[in-house]
Amino acid sequence: MKHRIVVLGAGYTGAIAAGRLARRLRREDVAITLVNAEPDFVERVRMHQVATGQDLKPRPFREMFAGTGVELRLAQVTAVDVDRRTVTLTDAPGTDTGLNAPGSGAEELPYDTLVYALGSRWNAQGVPGSAEHAYEIAGRPGALRLRERLARLDAGQSVVVVGGGLTGVEAATEIAETRPDLDVALAARGALGDWLSPKGREHLRKVFGKLGITAYEHAAVTGVEADRVTTADGTAIPAAVTVWTAGFAVHPVAKATALEVTGDGQIVVDGTMRSVSHPDVYAIGDAAMVMGPGDKPLRMSCASGIPTAWQAADAIAARLTGAKLPKVSIRYFNQCISLGRKEGLIQYVTADDRAVQAVLTGRLAAVYKELICKNAAWSVANPTLGLPVRRRRVTWERAAAGSAVEASA
């Protein structure tokens, strides 16, 4: 009987974790199932490009994982029972997977080890009118919806991006570069680029000026209407289109389980990404509350998520095979920001993500950011390439005990 490993979600973290597990464990010993609602990989860090009409290279999961031993299940995750060790699945919209027999409703998928990587989605934080009128780019459906709307805008119409973080800055600059005929603005709760170094802020303002983007600073948006957004001080900013990038929320499934989670629904994990309440569950990426350097939670990002996928996969493999547990500190090195296709900003940071003076700007920074994005996508598209294959035999006593016995340090 094989040890059943189920990975929920095939974004950057889930897909990488599944591929890494396939590299670390013998196919004769484990059955790895990757569950995802969409049939191909979504480069989430490029959704602002999709929204402006750019097409990305298709990356079907069935091609990517062919011959790896990873089984793909196209389905939506509707529930997880951590006491019975089962996941409830239903057919993904628009797919004919044959997952459910007529009248069966849903299927339960059992697991021995679960990797929870369902990520996050957009969150308007209850701002009136946002759900009805705002567009989002947290996923492909939202980006495609915005793409269609932007294509219908006439010259001179206004677009307001709400949120002054990385996603908001990238969206505003991409839209302004692609559609210089539009009146693009960004509304930030604080100062523009207030997390950057002085050099980084100066460059960001320079690019905003060059692209004609209006920055509304210290402007907390409290309402969204069809043709405007309203700030806390009563200012009305014209907006034929409002793009919301001011907040993200984790997938709600975990919060409905017996797992220990934060108030926001992130699963609390130890240094190996293992749930502190249920040792047969691992959480990675945005779904996990991971403490980094300086005892600070890692921010929701691809830069944080991919190292957590490596850590979880290596820890699972070590516990199942009796190998030494990985002890790798997850830290930051830089923040990579695209400012359209021709400009970029690389802000170098401390291990705990605080900006230092050093920055890289201009065309070279844009190329650097593009290489980072391409490398991340390549890692997902080639799940069993890149590192030496070190498949180990599962120690069945450990697997049967649910990996309760720790590997010797």
Buried (B, 14 or more C-beta within 10 A) or exposed (E): EBBBBBBBBBBBBBBBBBBBBBBBBBEEBBBBBBBBBBBBBBBBBBBBBBBBEEEBEEBEBEEBBEEBBBEBBBBBBEBBEBEEBBBBBBBBEEBEBEBBEEEEEBBEBEBBBBBBBBBBBBBBEEBEBBEEBBBBBBBBEBBBBBBEBBEEBEEEBBBBBBBBBBBBBBBBBBBBBBBEEBBBBBBBBEEBBEBBBEBBBEBBBEBBEBBEBBBBBBBBBBBBBEEBBBBEEEEEBEBBBBBBBBBBBBBEBBBEBEBBBBEEBBBBBEBBBBBEBBBBBBBBBBBBBBBBBEEEEBBBBBBBBBBBBBBBBBBBBBBBBBBEBBEEEBBBEBBBBBBBBEBBBBBBBEBEBEBEEEBBBBEEBBEBBBEBBEEBBEBBBEBBEEEEEEBBEBBEEBBEEBBEEEBEE
